[in-house]
């Protein structure tokens, strides 16, 4: 077992775990940071560069990610230098924790790094630093999953149900629209769709949501609903078989990129006995890389 893996899920570090970390050069008190790395195919060049700058670190694979834990209190490289090394390869996405001052905080900071990674995927940007999340740091502390689900359902439930019943793509269109500063041209460009198509979809979305989308509060509430569904679920522990999220998980698939902009863009698949077979068919039939979000139903209805 990698040096730090067990420590990530211990609410209070076991004495033997702490002793092992100390013996390997990681003092209990010190300034640490965790970076979770998605899509790192080859760690050899990364470790060579980290060794060259004399960073005290541990890098290991976990949950289809690479986890970097390093001692930042030593005189040495800045975070920006470490990020440059980690992002040497194309397609790398990072989630960066805040600095924590004791190994006893490793569990919560691992969660914050994973939360930051989820945010970077949601916004389709290369990295997110938890320290820079501002208001969203408050949302991270939410411990009421039923409230988050209620917010999501009240705001977007009708639209999601319509998509499921009619094989439409209004959910993704609305999300891209909100993340594009509500600009139709930017939305059309990001979705590789004609502007008139976006205009039609937005008209239909307004009808389904019974709103004109001309109020900043309404737009904010809708964006918060998307975030509550796509980012916040990771906050809730699942110590056994931990996932990328607890009740949702990012899974790497192979899928044709042109399909991304058509009918298979938004997945909301409930976990059933046949899900594994379905995923295997996807992996066999589509040749290009994509990360798709799978909503897991942990217990059958």
C-alpha positions in Angstrom: 0.0 0.0 0.0 1.4 3.4 -0.9 2.7 5.4 2.1 -0.2 7.9 2.4 -3.2 5.9 0.9 -4.6 4.7 4.2 -4.2 8.1 5.9 -6.5 9.7 3.4 -9.6 8.1 4.9 -8.7 8.1 8.6 -10.6 10.7 10.6 -7.9 10.6 13.2 -4.5 9.2 12.1 -3.6 6.0 13.7 -0.5 6.1 15.8 1.2 3.5 13.6 0.3 5.4 10.4 1.8 8.6 11.8 4.9 6.9 13.0 5.4 5.4 9.5 5.1 8.8 7.8 7.5 10.3 10.3 10.0 7.6 9.7 9.8 8.3 6.0 10.7 12.0 6.4 7.2 13.5 6.8 7.0 15.3 10.2 3.6 15.5 11.9 3.8 19.3 12.0 4.7 21.0 8.7 3.1 22.9 5.7 1.7 20.3 3.3 -0.3 20.5 0.1 -2.2 17.9 -1.9 -2.7 17.9 -5.7 -4.9 15.4 -7.4 -4.0 14.7 -11.0 -6.3 13.4 -13.7 -5.1 11.9 -17.0 -1.4 11.5 -16.0 -0.4 8.6 -18.3 3.3 8.4 -17.5 4.7 9.6 -14.2 8.4 9.0 -15.0 9.2 12.4 -16.3 7.1 14.0 -13.6 9.0 12.3 -10.8 12.4 13.0 -12.5 11.6 16.8 -12.6 10.2 16.8 -9.0 13.4 15.1 -7.8 15.5 17.6 -9.7 14.0 20.5 -7.8 14.6 18.6 -4.5 10.9 18.5 -3.5 10.0 16.3 -0.5 6.9 14.5 -1.9 5.0 11.3 -2.3 3.2 10.5 -5.6 0.9 7.5 -6.0 -2.1 6.2 -7.9 -5.5 6.0 -6.3 -9.0 5.9 -7.7 -7.8 6.3 -11.3 -6.0 9.5 -10.3 -2.5 10.4 -9.2 -2.2 11.9 -5.7 0.8 14.2 -5.0 1.4 15.1 -1.3 4.4 17.3 -0.7 6.0 19.3 2.0 5.7 23.0 1.1 7.3 24.5 4.2 10.8 23.7 3.0 12.7 26.4 1.1 12.1 25.4 -2.5 9.9 25.6 -5.5 6.7 27.7 -5.7 3.4 26.1 -6.4 3.5 27.6 -10.0 6.8 25.7 -10.7 5.3 22.4 -9.5 2.2 23.0 -11.6 4.3 23.6 -14.7 6.0 20.2 -14.1 2.7 18.4 -13.5 1.0 19.9 -16.6 3.9 18.9 -19.0 1.6 16.5 -20.8 -1.6 17.7 -22.6 -4.9 16.8 -21.1 -3.8 17.0 -17.5 -6.4 18.4 -15.0 -5.5 19.4 -11.4 -7.3 19.9 -8.2 -5.2 21.7 -5.6 -5.8 21.8 -1.9 -5.1 24.6 0.5 -1.9 24.4 2.6 -2.4 22.4 5.8 -0.1 22.5 8.8 -0.3 19.0 10.2 -0.6 15.5 8.8 -3.7 15.2 11.0 -5.5 17.4 8.4 -4.6 15.1 5.5 -8.1 13.7 5.1 -10.0 17.0 4.9 -7.4 18.4 2.5 -7.6 15.4 0.3 -11.3 16.0 0.0 -10.7 19.7 -0.8 -8.3 18.8 -3.5 -10.8 16.4 -5.0 -13.5 19.0 -4.7 -11.2 21.4 -6.6 -10.7 18.8 -9.3 -14.4 18.4 -9.7 -14.7 22.2 -10.0 -12.1 22.3 -12.7 -13.9 19.6 -14.7 -17.2 21.4 -14.2 -15.8 24.6 -15.6 -13.6 22.8 -18.2 -10.4 24.5 -17.1 -7.0 22.9 -16.5 -6.8 23.4 -12.7 -8.6 24.9 -9.7 -7.0 25.9 -6.4 -9.3 25.4 -3.4 -7.9 28.7 -2.0 -9.3 30.5 -5.0 -12.8 29.1 -4.9 -14.1 32.0 -2.8 -17.8 31.5 -2.0 -17.7 27.9 -3.2 -15.5 27.1 -0.2 -18.6 27.7 1.9 -20.6 25.4 -0.2 -18.0 22.7 0.3 -18.8 22.6 4.0 -22.5 21.7 3.3 -23.4 18.5 5.2 -27.0 18.2 4.1 -27.2 16.1 0.9 -31.0 16.1 1.0 -31.1 19.9 1.0 -28.7 19.9 -2.0 -30.8 17.4 -3.9 -33.9 19.5 -3.1 -32.3 22.6 -4.5 -31.4 20.7 -7.6 -34.8 19.2 -8.1 -36.7 22.4 -7.5 -34.6 24.3 -10.0 -33.8 21.8 -12.7 -35.9 18.7 -12.1 -38.5 19.6 -14.7 -35.9 20.2 -17.4 -34.0 17.0 -16.6 -37.2 15.0 -16.7 -38.1 16.5 -20.1 -34.6 15.6 -21.5 -35.0 12.0 -20.3 -38.5 11.6 -21.7 -37.8 13.3 -25.1 -34.1 12.6 -25.7 -33.3 16.3 -25.8 -30.3 18.2 -24.6 -31.7 21.2 -22.8 -29.8 20.6 -19.5 -26.4 20.8 -21.1 -27.5 23.8 -23.3 -28.6 25.7 -20.2 -25.4 24.9 -18.3 -23.2 26.0 -21.2 -25.3 29.1 -21.6 -24.9 30.0 -17.9 -21.2 29.3 -18.0 -20.8 31.5 -21.1 -22.1 34.7 -19.4 -25.5 34.0 -20.9 -24.1 34.9 -24.4 -25.8 33.1 -27.3 -22.9 33.3 -29.6 -20.4 31.9 -27.1 -22.9 29.1 -26.3 -23.3 28.2 -29.9 -19.6 28.2 -30.5 -18.9 26.0 -27.4 -21.6 23.6 -28.5 -20.6 23.6 -32.2 -24.3 24.5 -32.9 -25.9 27.2 -35.0 -27.0 30.3 -33.1 -30.6 29.9 -34.2 -30.6 26.4 -32.7 -29.5 27.8 -29.4 -32.1 30.5 -29.6 -34.8 27.9 -30.1 -33.5 25.8 -27.3 -33.4 28.7 -24.9 -36.9 29.6 -25.8 -38.0 26.1 -24.9 -36.0 26.0 -21.7 -37.7 29.2 -20.5 -41.1 27.7 -21.2 -40.2 24.5 -19.3 -38.7 26.4 -16.4 -41.5 29.0 -16.5 -39.0 31.9 -16.3 -37.7 34.6 -18.6 -34.1 34.1 -17.4 -33.8 37.9 -17.2 -33.1 38.1 -13.5 -29.6 37.7 -12.1 -30.9 35.9 -9.0 -32.7 33.3 -11.2 -29.5 32.7 -13.2 -27.4 32.4 -10.0 -29.9 29.9 -8.5 -29.8 27.8 -11.7 -26.0 27.8 -11.7 -25.9 26.8 -8.0 -28.3 24.0 -8.8 -25.9 22.6 -11.4 -23.0 23.0 -9.1 -24.9 21.3 -6.2 -25.4 18.2 -8.5 -22.0 18.1 -10.2 -19.6 19.2 -7.5 -21.0 19.2 -4.0 -21.9 15.4 -3.7 -18.2 14.7 -3.0 -18.5 16.3 0.5 -20.2 13.2 2.0 -18.0 10.4 3.2 -18.0 7.0 1.9 -15.2 5.3 3.6 -15.7 1.9 2.0 -14.9 1.8 -1.7 -14.3 5.5 -2.0 -15.2 7.0 -5.4 -14.2 10.2 -7.2 -17.5 11.6 -5.9 -19.5 9.8 -3.2 -22.9 9.6 -5.1 -21.4 10.6 -8.5 -18.2 9.6 -10.2 -16.2 10.8 -13.2 -15.3 7.8 -15.3 -13.0 7.8 -18.3 -14.5 6.5 -21.5 -13.6 6.2 -25.1 -16.2 7.9 -27.3 -16.3 9.5 -30.7 -15.9 13.3 -30.3 -18.7 14.1 -32.8 -21.2 12.2 -30.6 -20.2 14.5 -27.7 -22.1 17.3 -29.4 -25.1 15.2 -30.1 -27.3 12.7 -28.3 -24.8 11.2 -25.9 -23.5 14.4 -24.5 -25.4 14.2 -21.2 -25.5 11.0 -19.2 -27.5 10.5 -16.1 -27.5 6.7 -15.7 -28.8 5.0 -12.6 -26.7 2.1 -11.4 -28.4 -1.2 -12.2 -27.2 -4.8 -12.8 -26.8 -4.1 -16.5 -24.7 -1.0 -16.1 -21.3 -2.8 -16.3 -22.3 -4.5 -19.5 -23.5 -1.1 -20.9 -20.2 0.6 -20.1 -18.1 -2.2 -21.6 -20.1 -1.8 -24.9 -19.3 1.9 -24.8 -15.6 1.3 -24.3 -15.4 -1.2 -27.2 -17.4 0.9 -29.7 -16.1 4.4 -29.4 -12.4 5.3 -30.1 -11.8 8.8 -28.5 -11.2 9.8 -24.9 -13.9 11.7 -23.0 -14.8 12.0 -19.3 -18.5 11.4 -18.7 -20.4 11.8 -15.5 -22.3 8.9 -14.2 -24.8 9.4 -11.4 -24.8 6.4 -9.1 -27.8 5.1 -7.3 -26.2 3.5 -4.3 -29.4 1.6 -3.4 -32.1 0.3 -5.7 -35.4 2.2 -5.6 
